[in-house]
Amino acid sequence: MPEISSTVPSPREDTVPRKAVDENGTANTPGTLDRKRRTTSPSTNGSPVKRAKTAAETRKKHDKFWFSDGNVIVCVENYLFRIYCALLQSKSPYFIELFSQPDVETNRDVVDGCRVFTLPGKKKHFTALLDAIFGTLLLSEQTPSYFTLSCLLRAAHQWRFPAYEAWALKHLEKEWPSALDEYTVFPDDPEPLHKYASSVIVLARSCSTTALIKAAFCRLMWQPSLDLSATPDALTSDADHYNHDVVEWDRDDITLTREDLAKAIRLSEYISGEWQAISSKPPSHTFLSDKKVLHTVVGKSCDQILKRIWHPLVTESDFAAHTWDVIDNLRELIQTIDWEGQGICETCAKKCRDIWEETRVLIWKGIDEMLEIET
């Protein structure tokens, strides 16, 4: 008969209900375990996960355009602007509509007792607009920089401030004119404008205006590879000009569309072909050899003189190498070269200058057709 053990086996430990206790002596009930799982990271050290800040928590008040007695707040790119509702409504139908929206209590966004309206767009554009309304942009004796004018034009167009849109466009047209008699490649301003050419094209397209397009495309011809390798860093601003904000350019400020790039290539071919046809050989107008005309040099007609002096004065000149700028090259023929001093009679010289001016006008109109600009 087998021996019967007198030892009574203890119950199995996993069958006895008991509370688990962590290293801090805290009972690990199912509720606390769930909470710990939610508040600890999946990493091995169990450190708490930092809660990401909400968009409202990352917003900051703008240093300049935060008026303590303002009655409405506009948010652009997480910057808060406390301004005056009635003043914006008096200048823009956009803000009449915006501020007339019903105040739905459940979706209300309020800061410091003011309702907050979040707008699409860029802070640098909105600050240019506010500087025109509340700041010194319109009062400064300094000339506004291209950066500031472009930001104001974009803002005024986007948020429908017609008076400021017209003001910005008027100032931009001084250096990017559409009229031939006002156009010049290098105006008195020492800062070359052609580096802004692609930006002006993008600006004009985004603001639905053709006023700046022709001059911008003509100056784009001066840029290596039509500005395809340009970077925003190249668009610095003259320190002597008025800048409403820190100068910051984005890539999309200078990137041409495929359609505009194709137009630029066609324009380059068009104006180069026109100049090569003009510069490669001297004029052969019949009046240059008219024996009834008293030419300056006895025994020689003006066409004979032109054949002798044309290549050194025109074909081989420094400006002739600028094949992409037929408009300015023709002006060199009209205004710079002393044809009379070279032996051309006054009558023939005047007739040649008139023909070259007519040619400039025709080519200028041809650029309209090339760029599909309605006049």
LINFENRA-V198062 format. One line per field, one symbol per residue. ss: DSSP state (a for helix, b for strand, c for the rest). psi: psi as a letter, one per 20 degrees, with the letter a starting at -180 (. if undefined). burial: + if it has 16 or more other ideal C-beta (glycine too) atoms within 10 Angstrom, else -. Layout:
ss: ???
psi: ???
burial: ???
This chain:
ss: ccccccccccccaaacccccbcccccbccaaaaaaaaaacccccccccccccccaaaacbbbbbbbcccccbbbbbccbbbbbcaaaaaaacaaaaaaacccccaaaccbbccbbbbbccccaaaaaaaaaaaacccccccccbcaaaaaaaaaaaaacccaaaaaaaaaaaaccccccaaacccccccccccaaaaaaaaaaaaaccccccaaaaaaaacccaaaaccccaaacccccccbccccccccaaaccccaaaaaaaaaaaaaaaaaaaaaaccccccaaaaccccccccccccaaaaaaaaaaaaaacccaaaccccaaaaaaaaaaacccaaacccaaaaaaaaaaaaaaaaaaaaaaaaaacccc
psi: pqqpqippqqqphiiopqpqpaijjppmrhghgghhhhjqrjrhikqqpppqqrhhiiqqpphglnphjqjqppppljppooapghghhiiphghgggiiqqnohhkpoppkjqppppqqaqghghhgghhhgibjgiiqiqpprhgghhggggghggjmnhghghgghghhihimqipgiipqgnahpiopiiijghhhggggghjlqjhigghghhhhhippkkjhjqqhhimrqphirppirpooqqhiijoqrhghghhhghgghghghghhhgihqqqkqhihjoiipnrgopiprhhhghhhigghhfgjrghhimijmhghhhhghghgpnhhhjipqhghgghgggghghgggggghhhghhjlpp.
burial: ----------------------------------------------------------+--+--++---+-+++++--+++++-+--++-++--+--++--------------++++-+--++++++++++++-+-+-----+++++++++++++++++++--++-+++-+++-++++-+--+-+-----+-+++++++++++++-+-+-+++++++++++++--++--+-+--+-+---+++++-+-+---++++---++-++--++-+++-++--++--++---++------++----+++-++---+--++--+--+-+++++++++++++--+-+--++++-+++-+++-+++-++--++--+--++----
